[in-house]
C-alpha cells in the first residue's frame, strides 16, 4: 500500500483527476482518498515512482 500526501488536492475535482490518473496507470488499483488530510492511499502492483509520475503528470506534486 502506497501512501502519499498531496497538499494541493483541495476539492472533489482534484480527487477525480488524481483517481483517474492512477487508474489509467493501473486499472485494478484500489484508491482511497482523504480530502481533509490531503492523503492518498493506493493498493497497486505498480511501483511508487510510476504512481507518483502519473500524479505529477496530472498536475499534483506529492509533498
Short mmCIF file of the C-alpha atoms (twelve columns), coordinates in Angstrom:
data_MODEL
# 
_entry.id   MODEL 
# 
loop_
_atom_site.group_PDB 
_atom_site.id 
_atom_site.type_symbol 
_atom_site.label_atom_id 
_atom_site.label_alt_id 
_atom_site.label_comp_id 
_atom_site.label_asym_id 
_atom_site.label_seq_id 
_atom_site.Cartn_x 
_atom_site.Cartn_y 
_atom_site.Cartn_z 
_atom_site.pdbx_PDB_model_num 
ATOM 1  C CA . UNK A 1  0.000   0.000  0.000   1 
ATOM 2  C CA . UNK A 2  1.403   3.367  -1.049  1 
ATOM 3  C CA . UNK A 3  0.611   6.452  0.999   1 
ATOM 4  C CA . UNK A 4  1.085   9.922  -0.466  1 
ATOM 5  C CA . UNK A 5  0.301   13.459 0.650   1 
ATOM 6  C CA . UNK A 6  -0.942  15.902 -1.983  1 
ATOM 7  C CA . UNK A 7  -1.098  19.367 -0.355  1 
ATOM 8  C CA . UNK A 8  -2.701  20.995 -3.418  1 
ATOM 9  C CA . UNK A 9  -5.567  18.474 -3.616  1 
ATOM 10 C CA . UNK A 10 -8.404  20.601 -2.241  1 
ATOM 11 C CA . UNK A 11 -11.714 19.670 -3.902  1 
ATOM 12 C CA . UNK A 12 -13.795 16.942 -5.474  1 
ATOM 13 C CA . UNK A 13 -12.450 17.756 -8.927  1 
ATOM 14 C CA . UNK A 14 -8.911  17.193 -7.644  1 
ATOM 15 C CA . UNK A 15 -9.959  13.822 -6.237  1 
ATOM 16 C CA . UNK A 16 -11.418 12.858 -9.607  1 
ATOM 17 C CA . UNK A 17 -8.296  13.888 -11.533 1 
ATOM 18 C CA . UNK A 18 -5.930  12.065 -9.170  1 
ATOM 19 C CA . UNK A 19 -8.073  8.914  -9.164  1 
ATOM 20 C CA . UNK A 20 -8.292  8.925  -12.967 1 
ATOM 21 C CA . UNK A 21 -4.515  9.350  -13.317 1 
ATOM 22 C CA . UNK A 22 -3.852  6.408  -11.015 1 
ATOM 23 C CA . UNK A 23 -6.482  4.212  -12.698 1 
ATOM 24 C CA . UNK A 24 -5.022  4.944  -16.138 1 
ATOM 25 C CA . UNK A 25 -1.692  3.641  -14.867 1 
ATOM 26 C CA . UNK A 26 -3.195  0.616  -13.079 1 
ATOM 27 C CA . UNK A 27 -6.876  -0.072 -13.800 1 
ATOM 28 C CA . UNK A 28 -7.026  -2.573 -10.911 1 
ATOM 29 C CA . UNK A 29 -5.631  -0.123 -8.345  1 
ATOM 30 C CA . UNK A 30 -7.654  0.492  -5.215  1 
ATOM 31 C CA . UNK A 31 -7.589  4.221  -4.475  1 
ATOM 32 C CA . UNK A 32 -8.601  5.688  -1.106  1 
ATOM 33 C CA . UNK A 33 -8.551  9.461  -0.740  1 
ATOM 34 C CA . UNK A 34 -8.983  11.502 2.428   1 
ATOM 35 C CA . UNK A 35 -9.537  15.008 1.106   1 
ATOM 36 C CA . UNK A 36 -9.465  16.641 4.551   1 
ATOM 37 C CA . UNK A 37 -5.969  15.253 5.171   1 
ATOM 38 C CA . UNK A 38 -4.847  15.624 1.542   1 
ATOM 39 C CA . UNK A 39 -3.833  11.964 1.599   1 
ATOM 40 C CA . UNK A 40 -3.999  9.225  -0.993  1 
ATOM 41 C CA . UNK A 41 -3.625  5.522  -0.318  1 
ATOM 42 C CA . UNK A 42 -3.134  3.245  -3.292  1 
ATOM 43 C CA . UNK A 43 -3.108  -0.527 -3.408  1 
ATOM 44 C CA . UNK A 44 -1.350  -1.358 -6.671  1 
ATOM 45 C CA . UNK A 45 1.112   -3.672 -8.346  1 
ATOM 46 C CA . UNK A 46 2.919   -0.649 -9.842  1 
ATOM 47 C CA . UNK A 47 5.943   0.829  -8.090  1 
ATOM 48 C CA . UNK A 48 5.824   4.106  -6.180  1 
ATOM 49 C CA . UNK A 49 7.753   6.030  -8.852  1 
ATOM 50 C CA . UNK A 50 5.244   5.058  -11.564 1 
ATOM 51 C CA . UNK A 51 2.247   6.132  -9.477  1 
ATOM 52 C CA . UNK A 52 3.933   9.377  -8.429  1 
ATOM 53 C CA . UNK A 53 4.818   10.139 -12.062 1 
ATOM 54 C CA . UNK A 54 1.174   9.691  -13.088 1 
ATOM 55 C CA . UNK A 55 0.027   12.035 -10.308 1 
ATOM 56 C CA . UNK A 56 2.664   14.645 -11.207 1 
ATOM 57 C CA . UNK A 57 1.641   14.445 -14.864 1 
ATOM 58 C CA . UNK A 58 -1.944  15.153 -13.740 1 
ATOM 59 C CA . UNK A 59 -0.699  18.347 -12.065 1 
ATOM 60 C CA . UNK A 60 -0.264  17.369 -8.405  1 
ATOM 61 C CA . UNK A 61 3.082   17.132 -6.643  1 
ATOM 62 C CA . UNK A 62 3.361   14.789 -3.666  1 
ATOM 63 C CA . UNK A 63 4.669   16.639 -0.644  1 
# 
